[in-house]
Amino acid sequence: MRQKKEEIILLTKEQKTTAAVKIRDYIAENFDIEIGNMQSEFFLEYITNNIGVYYYNKAVADSLAFISDKTEDMYLLMKDEG
């Protein structure tokens, strides 16, 4: 089943929480700025909506290349019928 182009890929609640905590901790450790959970979740939402598409598309392209490579390998397994 094909996904509609306008559908948004959503993280589970646990994934969103974990990612937001990692963002908050990274900012605290590297910039000496303390942000709250809501701020880190807003930043995560921004990244997901504006930057995530590049990572998603790269993963899809890599998957297609892998599958294509394996499909070509399958032709090498064919036996001569003559």
Buried (B, 14 or more C-beta within 10 A) or exposed (E): EEEEEEEEEEBEEEEBBEBBBEBBEEBEEEEEEEBEEEBBBBBBBEEBEEEBEEEEEEEEEEEEEEEEEEEEEEEEEEEEEE
